[in-house]
Amino acid sequence: MISSNVVRPSSPVTFTKPSHHFFINACPNLRPNLLLTRFQAHHRATPLKSSKLSLKPASQIQHSIAKLGSFNRFLLHSLELSSKPINHIVKAASEANPEGESVAPPKSRSLKLGLVFGLWYFQNIVFNIYNKKVLNIFPYPWLLASFQLFVGSIWMLVLWSLKLQPCPKISKSFIIALLGPALFHTIGHISACVSFSKVAVSFTHVIKSAEPVFSVIFSSVLGDRYPIQVWLSILPIVLGCSLAAVTEVSFNVQGLWGALISNVGFVLRNIYSKRRLQNFKEVDGLNLYGWITILSLFYLFPVAIFVEGSQWIPGYYKAIETIGKTSTFYIWVLLSGVFYHLYNQSSYQALDEISPLTFSVGNTMKRVVVIVSSVLVFRNPVRPLNGLGSAIAILGTFLYSQATSKKKPKKVKGEKSS
């Protein structure tokens, strides 16, 4: 055996004569010029006699050593990659499907929809409860409705400033087109709040379930045509609301008219939005609602000062005397404002995830949940005929949503109906 130490003692280069095996234990920092110099010096001192080993040129040795260094770095890089957690690799593999899209499992989608509906219902219940609690001790709906729009405006401005929600590009034409829907939204909101201050929450929601009746009537006046099934579906709504109104224990004319005017306001808002905002489809539903809220605040607050501004300070002291704690009153007012905006925001998010038919059914069931919850919390007396009328009205709303889903859209000239 012939041995030549060409590097440190821990890194020998050994040549075995019988088998001609060539073992090299090198590191990436091995200097090829030093290797060649020591090898040539040792070779002159101890010549190889019977060895069949043929030495390669110096350039080839340098090239081989460089390749070994590259190979060593490759191994280190491979070990570094393989040291990642296996769940990262599995995740990357599951996300990289042939089409480059990630497919959400049906269970996760159902869970997400359940969460959205749960939040929507919960937030609506909390709003109705604390809104009514405030109005019971501070019966000034114009100020409370203005505060709720103020909270919603601040909420949207924070979302836009923190870039949690993309802020739409606003133009003069967009603001002009939005003036009508914002006005009708203001009418619908303040009328509902006035109704809540006069009658039970359950009664207001029963009357508000008659909104499809006004939708069909106003849309027909403006040129839409509905099949006979839709017209038949609104009959139980009218019958149920009438029966509930006649048998309502807390019946009040202002409360009834407030709920009816609220229906008119929201229906006209929807119709006007469809006709005036067709050219602004790049604005999503949540941003649209945010700008409607801001404009509605400018509509409502000056009128609120004129209608009941002189009564706010005496009413405030009376409310504090009734409730006993100032902080409790502030918390109730704040909760009514925050959850008013949150439940509307959740409704827009739910509409983005589901079809309009499913949304209508969910909205119908939401009224049932709110009515039952308000009766349990405030313990409002409910007569049997009143409960029957409420059930008939809710059933009619459900039938209306089913009938409108089967309505075929009109064919526009040059366009195929899908």
Secondary structure, DSSP 4 states (H G I P E B T S, - for coil): -EEE--S-TTS-EEE-TTT--EEE---TT--HHHHHHHHHHHHHHS--SS----PPPHHHHHHHHHHHHHHHHHHHHHHHHHTS-HHHHHHHHHH--TTS-PPPPHHHHHHHHHHHHHHHHHHHHHHHHHHHHHHHHS--HHHHHHHHHHHHHHHHHHHHHTTSSPPPPP-HHHHHHHHHHHHHHHHHHHHHHHHHHHS-HHHHHHHHTTHHHHHHHHHHHTT----HHHHHHHHHHHHHHHHHHHT-TT--HHHHHHHHHHHHHHHHHHHHHHHHSTT-TTS-HHHHHHHHHHHHHHHHHHHHHHHHGGGHHHHHHHHHHHHS-HHHHHHHHHHHHHHHHHHHHHHHHHHHHS-HHHHHHHHHHHHHHHHHHHHHHH-----HHHHHHHHHHHHHHHHHHHHHHTPPPPPPTT----
